């Protein structure tokens, strides 16, 4: 597999669709269903890009992005909001 992408989304339909499309494109797909798990996974796995839902059950995507931007390990990972 090629590059790693982390999808943070609590909607199973969106997660499945995004995962399938990215796997076909050659990405290794990691996923999390809430912001806290996504932040922890981003720090552990250091994906090449993060695709994040704006509305998550535990915090807004913008707050999670701020947490990631303030961490020296994840500050430069591109984040795409959906």
Backbone torsions as a table, in degrees:
resi	resn	phi	psi	omega
1	UNK	NA	157.5	-178.4
2	UNK	-90.6	-124.6	-176.4
3	UNK	-72.9	157.3	179.2
4	UNK	-98.2	137.0	174.3
5	UNK	-126.5	138.0	176.5
6	UNK	-108.6	124.3	176.3
7	UNK	-106.3	124.8	177.2
8	UNK	-114.8	105.3	-175.5
9	UNK	-156.9	134.5	179.7
10	UNK	-91.5	-6.1	179.0
11	UNK	-92.1	112.4	-175.0
12	UNK	-61.4	-36.3	178.7
13	UNK	-64.0	-45.6	178.0
14	UNK	-63.1	-43.7	-178.7
15	UNK	-60.7	-44.0	179.9
16	UNK	-64.8	-46.5	-179.8
17	UNK	-62.1	-48.9	-179.5
18	UNK	-62.0	-43.5	179.8
19	UNK	-61.2	-48.0	-179.3
20	UNK	-59.3	-46.2	-179.3
21	UNK	-63.0	-42.3	-177.7
22	UNK	-73.1	-35.3	176.9
23	UNK	-64.7	-40.7	177.3
24	UNK	-61.5	-33.5	179.6
25	UNK	-80.1	-1.3	174.8
26	UNK	98.7	8.1	178.5
27	UNK	-83.8	146.4	166.2
28	UNK	-85.5	120.6	-173.5
29	UNK	-102.7	127.6	172.1
30	UNK	-112.2	151.6	-178.7
31	UNK	-143.4	155.0	176.3
32	UNK	-145.2	145.7	-176.9
33	UNK	-96.4	-2.5	176.5
34	UNK	-151.4	169.1	-174.2
35	UNK	-66.2	-43.2	-177.3
36	UNK	-61.6	-45.5	177.8
37	UNK	-65.5	-38.1	178.9
38	UNK	-64.2	-41.9	178.2
39	UNK	-62.7	-46.4	179.4
40	UNK	-61.0	-42.4	-179.7
41	UNK	-67.9	-38.2	178.5
42	UNK	-61.6	-42.2	-179.8
43	UNK	-66.8	-38.9	-177.9
44	UNK	-74.9	-44.9	-170.8
45	UNK	-96.0	-20.3	-178.2
46	UNK	47.7	66.1	-179.6
47	UNK	-67.7	164.0	178.3
48	UNK	-77.0	-27.1	179.1
49	UNK	-153.8	151.7	177.3
50	UNK	-121.4	129.4	172.8
51	UNK	-108.1	119.6	-171.5
52	UNK	-129.5	136.5	172.6
53	UNK	-68.5	146.7	178.5
54	UNK	-74.9	-38.4	-179.3
55	UNK	-107.1	112.0	177.7
56	UNK	-118.2	157.1	-173.8
57	UNK	-65.6	-28.8	-174.7
58	UNK	-103.5	-22.3	175.5
59	UNK	-166.6	159.5	177.9
60	UNK	-68.6	149.7	179.1
61	UNK	-59.9	-33.0	179.6
62	UNK	-66.2	-35.1	177.0
63	UNK	-69.1	-43.6	177.8
64	UNK	-61.4	-40.0	178.2
65	UNK	-62.8	-39.0	177.6
66	UNK	-63.0	-41.5	177.0
67	UNK	-60.1	-45.4	-180.0
68	UNK	-66.0	-37.9	179.2
69	UNK	-68.1	-28.0	-179.9
70	UNK	-86.0	-3.4	178.9
71	UNK	-98.2	126.6	-177.8
72	UNK	-62.3	-24.0	179.3
73	UNK	-77.0	-29.3	-173.2
74	UNK	-117.7	2.6	-172.9
75	UNK	-61.0	-25.9	-175.4
76	UNK	-103.5	3.9	178.5
77	UNK	-73.9	125.4	177.7
78	UNK	-63.9	140.1	178.9
79	UNK	-120.9	128.1	176.6
80	UNK	-113.4	123.3	178.6
81	UNK	-90.7	139.8	174.5
82	UNK	-125.7	NA	NA
